[in-house]
Amino acid sequence: MKRRPGKSGFVKLLATETTLLSADPLIGLIELETDTGTINLAMNRIVAERLLSAVIEFLQAGEGDDAPTFAVERSQ
């Protein structure tokens, strides 16, 4: 099924929900409800960490009123 973008030309995220399937190994589902339909994504720890990293990178780019209101501590 091909998804068509909304009127703005972008797909709008309306809601999210996660479902934990297993804690060891960490496996779950993330459901993204959009204005064009639902996207279901299966994920493990590696995928979740990649998503988290991308979102943190995006948020850290904010300036002014959109500047981040959190700090990230990385452990090695």
VOZAKOL-69521 format. One record per residue: residue number from 1; chain; z negated, x negated, y of N, C-alpha, C in turn; residue in one letter. Coordinates in nm, 4 decimals, always signed. Each point is the difference from the previous one (the first is absolute). Example, Ala and Ser with C-alpha at 12.3 -4.5 7.8 and 13.67 -1.06 7.14 Angstrom:
BEGIN
<rec num="1" chaine="A" n_w="-0.7800" n_u="-1.3190" n_v="-0.5690" ca_w="+0.0000" ca_u="+0.0890" ca_v="+0.1190" c_w="+0.0000" c_u="-0.0900" c_v="+0.1200" residu="A"/>
<rec num="2" chaine="A" n_w="+0.0720" n_u="+0.0350" n_v="+0.1050" ca_w="-0.0060" ca_u="-0.0820" ca_v="+0.1190" c_w="-0.0730" c_u="+0.0770" c_v="+0.1090" residu="S"/>
//
This chain:
BEGIN
<rec num="1" chaine="A" n_w="+0.0000" n_u="-0.0846" n_v="-0.1166" ca_w="+0.0000" ca_u="+0.0846" ca_v="+0.1166" c_w="+0.0000" c_u="-0.0896" c_v="+0.1236" residu="M"/>
<rec num="2" chaine="A" n_w="+0.0932" n_u="+0.0232" n_v="+0.0908" ca_w="+0.0077" ca_u="-0.0775" ca_v="+0.1230" c_w="-0.0833" c_u="+0.0689" c_v="+0.1076" residu="K"/>
<rec num="3" chaine="A" n_w="-0.0848" n_u="-0.0772" n_v="+0.0657" ca_w="-0.0855" ca_u="+0.0560" ca_v="+0.1054" c_w="+0.0695" c_u="-0.0139" c_v="+0.1347" residu="R"/>
<rec num="4" chaine="A" n_w="-0.0093" n_u="+0.1035" n_v="+0.0802" ca_w="+0.0560" ca_u="-0.0055" ca_v="+0.1341" c_w="-0.1134" c_u="-0.0151" c_v="+0.1003" residu="R"/>
<rec num="5" chaine="A" n_w="+0.0189" n_u="-0.0856" n_v="+0.1002" ca_w="-0.1055" ca_u="-0.0175" ca_v="+0.0993" c_w="-0.0214" c_u="+0.1278" c_v="+0.0808" residu="P"/>
<rec num="6" chaine="A" n_w="-0.1180" n_u="+0.0095" n_v="+0.0598" ca_w="-0.0309" ca_u="+0.1149" ca_v="+0.0837" c_w="+0.0824" c_u="-0.0013" c_v="+0.1276" residu="G"/>
<rec num="7" chaine="A" n_w="-0.0266" n_u="+0.0931" n_v="+0.0900" ca_w="+0.0755" ca_u="+0.0137" ca_v="+0.1247" c_w="-0.0046" c_u="-0.1256" c_v="+0.0859" residu="K"/>
<rec num="8" chaine="A" n_w="-0.1083" n_u="-0.0757" n_v="-0.0084" ca_w="-0.0150" ca_u="-0.1211" ca_v="+0.0807" c_w="+0.0817" c_u="-0.1164" c_v="-0.0552" residu="S"/>
<rec num="9" chaine="A" n_w="+0.0528" n_u="+0.0147" n_v="-0.1209" ca_w="+0.0719" ca_u="-0.1088" ca_v="-0.0642" c_w="-0.0895" c_u="-0.0810" c_v="-0.0926" residu="G"/>
<rec num="10" chaine="A" n_w="-0.1289" n_u="+0.0293" n_v="+0.0007" ca_w="-0.0973" ca_u="-0.0684" ca_v="-0.0841" c_w="-0.0698" c_u="+0.1015" c_v="-0.0893" residu="F"/>
<rec num="11" chaine="A" n_w="-0.0448" n_u="-0.0454" n_v="-0.1143" ca_w="-0.0814" ca_u="+0.0841" ca_v="-0.0869" c_w="-0.1432" c_u="-0.0092" c_v="+0.0497" residu="V"/>
<rec num="12" chaine="A" n_w="-0.0642" n_u="+0.1132" n_v="+0.0222" ca_w="-0.1373" ca_u="+0.0027" ca_v="+0.0510" c_w="-0.0984" c_u="+0.0148" c_v="-0.1146" residu="K"/>
<rec num="13" chaine="A" n_w="-0.1025" n_u="-0.0844" n_v="+0.0008" ca_w="-0.1073" ca_u="+0.0083" ca_v="-0.0979" c_w="-0.0982" c_u="+0.1071" c_v="+0.0448" residu="L"/>
<rec num="14" chaine="A" n_w="-0.0260" n_u="+0.0969" n_v="-0.0864" ca_w="-0.0890" ca_u="+0.1107" ca_v="+0.0326" c_w="-0.1366" c_u="-0.0133" c_v="-0.0650" residu="L"/>
<rec num="15" chaine="A" n_w="-0.0043" n_u="-0.0540" n_v="-0.1221" ca_w="-0.1272" ca_u="-0.0129" ca_v="-0.0714" c_w="+0.0165" c_u="-0.1010" c_v="-0.1127" residu="A"/>
<rec num="16" chaine="A" n_w="-0.1126" n_u="-0.0548" n_v="-0.0433" ca_w="+0.0000" ca_u="-0.0916" ca_v="-0.1143" c_w="-0.1130" c_u="+0.0371" c_v="-0.0943" residu="T"/>
<rec num="17" chaine="A" n_w="+0.0196" n_u="-0.0315" n_v="-0.1256" ca_w="-0.1046" ca_u="+0.0217" ca_v="-0.1000" c_w="+0.0140" c_u="-0.1079" c_v="-0.1064" residu="E"/>
<rec num="18" chaine="A" n_w="-0.1125" n_u="-0.0510" n_v="-0.0457" ca_w="+0.0038" ca_u="-0.0984" ca_v="-0.1075" c_w="-0.0722" c_u="+0.0551" c_v="-0.1224" residu="T"/>
<rec num="19" chaine="A" n_w="+0.0466" n_u="-0.0440" n_v="-0.1157" ca_w="-0.0609" ca_u="+0.0377" ca_v="-0.1265" c_w="-0.0225" c_u="-0.1267" c_v="-0.0807" residu="T"/>
<rec num="20" chaine="A" n_w="-0.1239" n_u="-0.0256" n_v="-0.0382" ca_w="-0.0337" ca_u="-0.1149" ca_v="-0.0833" c_w="+0.0232" c_u="+0.0371" c_v="-0.1456" residu="L"/>
<rec num="21" chaine="A" n_w="+0.0870" n_u="-0.0750" n_v="-0.0669" ca_w="+0.0262" ca_u="+0.0241" ca_v="-0.1414" c_w="-0.0834" c_u="-0.0903" c_v="-0.0893" residu="L"/>
<rec num="22" chaine="A" n_w="-0.0260" n_u="-0.1225" n_v="+0.0476" ca_w="-0.0766" ca_u="-0.0968" ca_v="-0.0775" c_w="-0.0645" c_u="-0.0998" c_v="+0.0958" residu="S"/>
<rec num="23" chaine="A" n_w="-0.1252" n_u="-0.0365" n_v="-0.0275" ca_w="-0.0688" ca_u="-0.0993" ca_v="+0.0822" c_w="+0.0185" c_u="-0.1415" c_v="-0.0551" residu="A"/>
<rec num="24" chaine="A" n_w="+0.0263" n_u="-0.0124" n_v="-0.1286" ca_w="+0.0192" ca_u="-0.1318" ca_v="-0.0605" c_w="+0.0973" c_u="+0.0121" c_v="-0.1168" residu="D"/>
<rec num="25" chaine="A" n_w="+0.1287" n_u="-0.0266" n_v="+0.0231" ca_w="+0.0597" ca_u="-0.0550" ca_v="+0.1216" c_w="+0.0125" c_u="+0.1082" c_v="+0.1078" residu="P"/>
<rec num="26" chaine="A" n_w="+0.0013" n_u="-0.0429" n_v="+0.1261" ca_w="+0.0088" ca_u="+0.0923" ca_v="+0.1123" c_w="+0.1418" c_u="+0.0577" c_v="+0.0073" residu="L"/>
<rec num="27" chaine="A" n_w="+0.0097" n_u="+0.1294" n_v="-0.0246" ca_w="+0.1281" ca_u="+0.0703" ca_v="+0.0023" c_w="-0.0239" c_u="+0.1365" c_v="+0.0640" residu="I"/>
<rec num="28" chaine="A" n_w="+0.0919" n_u="+0.0395" n_v="+0.0855" ca_w="-0.0151" ca_u="+0.1290" ca_v="+0.0649" c_w="+0.1309" c_u="+0.0511" c_v="+0.0554" residu="G"/>
<rec num="29" chaine="A" n_w="-0.0102" n_u="+0.1123" n_v="+0.0668" ca_w="+0.1141" ca_u="+0.0633" ca_v="+0.0629" c_w="-0.0318" c_u="+0.0234" c_v="+0.1461" residu="L"/>
<rec num="30" chaine="A" n_w="+0.1003" n_u="-0.0138" n_v="+0.0849" ca_w="-0.0142" ca_u="+0.0407" ca_v="+0.1399" c_w="+0.1095" c_u="+0.1017" c_v="+0.0267" residu="I"/>
<rec num="31" chaine="A" n_w="-0.0395" n_u="+0.1116" n_v="+0.0550" ca_w="+0.0930" ca_u="+0.1083" ca_v="+0.0314" c_w="+0.0135" c_u="+0.0074" c_v="+0.1509" residu="E"/>
<rec num="32" chaine="A" n_w="+0.1226" n_u="-0.0106" n_v="+0.0477" ca_w="+0.0275" ca_u="+0.0060" ca_v="+0.1431" c_w="+0.0728" c_u="+0.1311" c_v="+0.0285" residu="L"/>
<rec num="33" chaine="A" n_w="-0.0661" n_u="+0.0881" n_v="+0.0701" ca_w="+0.0603" ca_u="+0.1281" ca_v="+0.0367" c_w="+0.0735" c_u="-0.0210" c_v="+0.1322" residu="E"/>
<rec num="34" chaine="A" n_w="+0.1306" n_u="+0.0258" n_v="+0.0009" ca_w="+0.0807" ca_u="-0.0207" ca_v="+0.1196" c_w="+0.0663" c_u="+0.1306" c_v="+0.0417" residu="T"/>
<rec num="35" chaine="A" n_w="+0.0629" n_u="-0.0032" n_v="+0.1168" ca_w="+0.0691" ca_u="+0.1199" ca_v="+0.0461" c_w="+0.1284" c_u="+0.0272" c_v="-0.0776" residu="D"/>
<rec num="36" chaine="A" n_w="+0.0390" n_u="-0.0933" n_v="-0.0879" ca_w="+0.1198" ca_u="+0.0226" ca_v="-0.0816" c_w="-0.0319" c_u="+0.0123" c_v="-0.1484" residu="T"/>
<rec num="37" chaine="A" n_w="-0.1278" n_u="-0.0047" n_v="-0.0353" ca_w="-0.0386" ca_u="+0.0115" ca_v="-0.1405" c_w="-0.1122" c_u="-0.0959" c_v="-0.0348" residu="G"/>
<rec num="38" chaine="A" n_w="-0.0311" n_u="-0.0069" n_v="-0.1267" ca_w="-0.1095" ca_u="-0.0834" ca_v="-0.0485" c_w="+0.0549" c_u="-0.1257" c_v="-0.0666" residu="T"/>
<rec num="39" chaine="A" n_w="-0.0644" n_u="-0.1129" n_v="+0.0283" ca_w="+0.0336" ca_u="-0.1268" ca_v="-0.0640" c_w="-0.1195" c_u="-0.0387" c_v="-0.0858" residu="I"/>
<rec num="40" chaine="A" n_w="+0.0221" n_u="-0.0238" n_v="-0.1284" ca_w="-0.1052" ca_u="-0.0426" ca_v="-0.0915" c_w="+0.0243" c_u="-0.1453" c_v="-0.0360" residu="N"/>
<rec num="41" chaine="A" n_w="-0.1026" n_u="-0.0823" n_v="+0.0153" ca_w="+0.0119" ca_u="-0.1428" ca_v="-0.0266" c_w="-0.1112" c_u="-0.0424" c_v="-0.0946" residu="L"/>
<rec num="42" chaine="A" n_w="+0.0389" n_u="-0.0555" n_v="-0.1151" ca_w="-0.0987" ca_u="-0.0584" ca_v="-0.0919" c_w="-0.0318" c_u="-0.1393" c_v="+0.0512" residu="A"/>
<rec num="43" chaine="A" n_w="-0.1254" n_u="-0.0410" n_v="-0.0086" ca_w="-0.0356" ca_u="-0.1325" ca_v="+0.0495" c_w="-0.1093" c_u="-0.0625" c_v="-0.0849" residu="M"/>
<rec num="44" chaine="A" n_w="+0.0014" n_u="-0.1327" n_v="+0.0029" ca_w="-0.1071" ca_u="-0.0776" ca_v="-0.0607" c_w="-0.0650" c_u="-0.0809" c_v="+0.1123" residu="N"/>
<rec num="45" chaine="A" n_w="-0.0903" n_u="-0.0899" n_v="-0.0333" ca_w="-0.0709" ca_u="-0.0773" ca_v="+0.1024" c_w="+0.0964" c_u="-0.0805" c_v="+0.0857" residu="R"/>
<rec num="46" chaine="A" n_w="+0.0994" n_u="-0.0620" n_v="-0.0626" ca_w="+0.0949" ca_u="-0.0839" ca_v="+0.0739" c_w="+0.0776" c_u="+0.0823" c_v="+0.1025" residu="I"/>
<rec num="47" chaine="A" n_w="+0.0508" n_u="+0.1150" n_v="-0.0406" ca_w="+0.0748" ca_u="+0.0864" ca_v="+0.0913" c_w="-0.0913" c_u="+0.0496" c_v="+0.1122" residu="V"/>
<rec num="48" chaine="A" n_w="-0.1221" n_u="+0.0401" n_v="-0.0326" ca_w="-0.0942" ca_u="+0.0491" ca_v="+0.1009" c_w="-0.0313" c_u="-0.1094" c_v="+0.1026" residu="A"/>
<rec num="49" chaine="A" n_w="-0.0185" n_u="-0.1233" n_v="-0.0466" ca_w="-0.0285" ca_u="-0.1103" ca_v="+0.0925" c_w="+0.1202" c_u="-0.0280" c_v="+0.0896" residu="E"/>
<rec num="50" chaine="A" n_w="+0.1204" n_u="+0.0111" n_v="-0.0521" ca_w="+0.1203" ca_u="-0.0200" ca_v="+0.0827" c_w="+0.0117" c_u="+0.1083" c_v="+0.1064" residu="R"/>
<rec num="51" chaine="A" n_w="-0.0265" n_u="+0.1250" n_v="-0.0377" ca_w="+0.0020" ca_u="+0.1090" ca_v="+0.0972" c_w="-0.1058" c_u="-0.0213" c_v="+0.1079" residu="L"/>
<rec num="52" chaine="A" n_w="-0.1199" n_u="-0.0358" n_v="-0.0429" ca_w="-0.1090" ca_u="-0.0244" ca_v="+0.0943" c_w="+0.0354" c_u="-0.1125" c_v="+0.0961" residu="L"/>
<rec num="53" chaine="A" n_w="+0.0559" n_u="-0.1075" n_v="-0.0518" ca_w="+0.0401" ca_u="-0.1133" ca_v="+0.0830" c_w="+0.1035" c_u="+0.0417" c_v="+0.1042" residu="S"/>
<rec num="54" chaine="A" n_w="+0.0976" n_u="+0.0804" n_v="-0.0397" ca_w="+0.1035" ca_u="+0.0453" ca_v="+0.0930" c_w="-0.0587" c_u="+0.0885" c_v="+0.1094" residu="A"/>
<rec num="55" chaine="A" n_w="-0.0921" n_u="+0.0887" n_v="-0.0355" ca_w="-0.0620" ca_u="+0.0887" ca_v="+0.0984" c_w="-0.0877" c_u="-0.0810" c_v="+0.0966" residu="V"/>
<rec num="56" chaine="A" n_w="-0.0762" n_u="-0.0962" n_v="-0.0508" ca_w="-0.0831" ca_u="-0.0841" ca_v="+0.0861" c_w="+0.0874" c_u="-0.0789" c_v="+0.0971" residu="I"/>
<rec num="57" chaine="A" n_w="+0.1092" n_u="-0.0568" n_v="-0.0495" ca_w="+0.0913" ca_u="-0.0750" ca_v="+0.0870" c_w="+0.0545" c_u="+0.0894" c_v="+0.1112" residu="E"/>
<rec num="58" chaine="A" n_w="+0.0377" n_u="+0.1229" n_v="-0.0349" ca_w="+0.0482" ca_u="+0.0958" ca_v="+0.0989" c_w="-0.1073" c_u="+0.0300" c_v="+0.1043" residu="F"/>
<rec num="59" chaine="A" n_w="-0.1217" n_u="+0.0319" n_v="-0.0443" ca_w="-0.1072" ca_u="+0.0354" ca_v="+0.0921" c_w="-0.0379" c_u="-0.1159" c_v="+0.0920" residu="L"/>
<rec num="60" chaine="A" n_w="+0.0034" n_u="-0.1221" n_v="-0.0520" ca_w="-0.0359" ca_u="-0.1154" ca_v="+0.0803" c_w="+0.1014" c_u="-0.0275" c_v="+0.1108" residu="Q"/>
<rec num="61" chaine="A" n_w="+0.1185" n_u="+0.0588" n_v="-0.0071" ca_w="+0.1017" ca_u="-0.0191" ca_v="+0.1034" c_w="-0.0242" c_u="+0.0891" c_v="+0.1211" residu="A"/>
<rec num="62" chaine="A" n_w="-0.0926" n_u="+0.0954" n_v="-0.0114" ca_w="-0.0269" ca_u="+0.0919" ca_v="+0.1096" c_w="-0.0579" c_u="-0.0702" c_v="+0.1214" residu="G"/>
<rec num="63" chaine="A" n_w="+0.0337" n_u="+0.0513" n_v="+0.1188" ca_w="-0.0498" ca_u="-0.0552" ca_v="+0.1257" c_w="-0.0523" c_u="+0.1129" c_v="+0.0870" residu="E"/>
<rec num="64" chaine="A" n_w="-0.0784" n_u="-0.0353" n_v="+0.1011" ca_w="-0.0524" ca_u="+0.1007" ca_v="+0.0922" c_w="-0.0860" c_u="+0.1012" c_v="-0.0727" residu="G"/>
<rec num="65" chaine="A" n_w="+0.0270" n_u="+0.1284" n_v="+0.0250" ca_w="-0.0758" ca_u="+0.1068" ca_v="-0.0668" c_w="+0.0230" c_u="+0.0020" c_v="-0.1503" residu="D"/>
<rec num="66" chaine="A" n_w="+0.1076" n_u="-0.0608" n_v="-0.0452" ca_w="+0.0303" ca_u="-0.0050" ca_v="-0.1431" c_w="-0.0430" c_u="-0.1310" c_v="-0.0647" residu="D"/>
<rec num="67" chaine="A" n_w="-0.0803" n_u="-0.0796" n_v="+0.0712" ca_w="-0.0512" ca_u="-0.1244" ca_v="-0.0582" c_w="-0.0915" c_u="+0.0344" c_v="-0.1168" residu="A"/>
<rec num="68" chaine="A" n_w="-0.0050" n_u="-0.0866" n_v="-0.1016" ca_w="-0.0843" ca_u="+0.0281" ca_v="-0.1158" c_w="-0.1475" c_u="+0.0128" c_v="+0.0383" residu="P"/>
<rec num="69" chaine="A" n_w="-0.0683" n_u="+0.0870" n_v="-0.0706" ca_w="-0.1434" ca_u="+0.0195" ca_v="+0.0218" c_w="-0.0788" c_u="-0.0467" c_v="-0.1211" residu="T"/>
<rec num="70" chaine="A" n_w="+0.0579" n_u="-0.0948" n_v="-0.0739" ca_w="-0.0635" ca_u="-0.0510" ca_v="-0.1205" c_w="+0.0227" c_u="-0.1497" c_v="-0.0085" residu="F"/>
<rec num="71" chaine="A" n_w="-0.0749" n_u="-0.0645" n_v="-0.0849" ca_w="+0.0186" ca_u="-0.1427" ca_v="-0.0286" c_w="+0.0271" c_u="-0.0162" c_v="-0.1475" residu="A"/>
<rec num="72" chaine="A" n_w="+0.0844" n_u="-0.0945" n_v="-0.0334" ca_w="+0.0336" ca_u="-0.0268" ca_v="-0.1398" c_w="-0.0528" c_u="-0.1376" c_v="-0.0376" residu="V"/>
<rec num="73" chaine="A" n_w="-0.0786" n_u="-0.0038" n_v="-0.1058" ca_w="-0.0488" ca_u="-0.1269" ca_v="-0.0518" c_w="+0.0687" c_u="-0.0250" c_v="-0.1339" residu="E"/>
<rec num="74" chaine="A" n_w="+0.0686" n_u="-0.1116" n_v="-0.0092" ca_w="+0.0710" ca_u="-0.0312" ca_v="-0.1235" c_w="-0.0827" c_u="-0.0958" c_v="-0.0830" residu="R"/>
<rec num="75" chaine="A" n_w="-0.0068" n_u="+0.0278" n_v="-0.1282" ca_w="-0.0718" ca_u="-0.0905" ca_v="-0.0905" c_w="+0.1026" c_u="-0.0705" c_v="-0.0880" residu="S"/>
<rec num="76" chaine="A" n_w="-0.0307" n_u="-0.1204" n_v="-0.0372" ca_w="+0.0928" ca_u="-0.0786" ca_v="-0.0825" c_w="-0.0518" c_u="-0.0048" c_v="-0.1417" residu="Q"/>
//
